[in-house]
Amino acid sequence: VEYTLQRAGRYRVEVILQQQQQQQQGEQPEDTPASEPIASFEVAMDAAEVDPESCVLLSDSQARRTEPLRVLETTTLTFSLRDRFGNPIPHGRGPMTASFECPWDLPASAPQSTEPEILRRTGLAVNPARVWEPTHHHPQCTVVPAPEVGEGVYTIALVASTVGRYTVRFRYEDRDVFQYSLDAHPAAPLAAKCKVISLSPELARCVECERYSAMFHCRACLQSYCDSCWVQRHSNRHRST
């Protein structure tokens, strides 16, 4: 007896022998099922391996937003893992993991603008990466099973602390099952983090790189430098003469 199941669950299989009942001459024999099965057994079928094409994003909090996502704001996703027959993947089979592609992880060949946004809008030679703290804060991702919603359903919370575009890849059973992208925009200004970059009506350019706004002025040589050139070429006495 061969039987192929496509839906997960518990099944009871009964094998019944068909008997032919003799009829009068000239009539076809009639199949009559036996009153009792000759064999019966129960089988429990689990879902097949996860199928990325069958997985479903049930909800996305960012889709309901009317304003851009700010750093430190949480994006909540509800995601369902399924096999190729649409069966939900049980929570106990294994964890779902996530990995980030952050703005500073982009390969050198990736197309990206060489002009900072503030420079394109105002024409000022200010690079925000040179003005603000250069520390990159890795984003946070929390994946929690949600059995109250349904079997195979997970709740995902994403929080970015650094401005930029992020791509999150989710893996289950060593397979990529889902990819999601989000753009984190600056939060409201914080007085403790604000800096004065110039006391002049006009922003001075760095005399070394001639590209970024000057943030340091040397009273000995009477020249101004951006923070990067100040550290790498001037304050450590490595500036060319």
Secondary structure, DSSP 8 states (H G I E B T S, - for coil): ------S-EEEEEEE--EEEE--STTS--EEEE-SS-SEEEEEEE---SB-TTT-EEEEEGGGG-SS--BTT-EEEEEEE-BBTTS-B--GGG--EEEEEE-GGG--TTS---SS-HHHHHH-----HHHHS-------EEEEEE-TTT-TTEEEEEEE--SSEEEEEEEEETTEEEEEEEEEEB--S--GGG-----SSSS--B-TTTSSSB--EEETTTTEEE-HHHIIIIITTS----
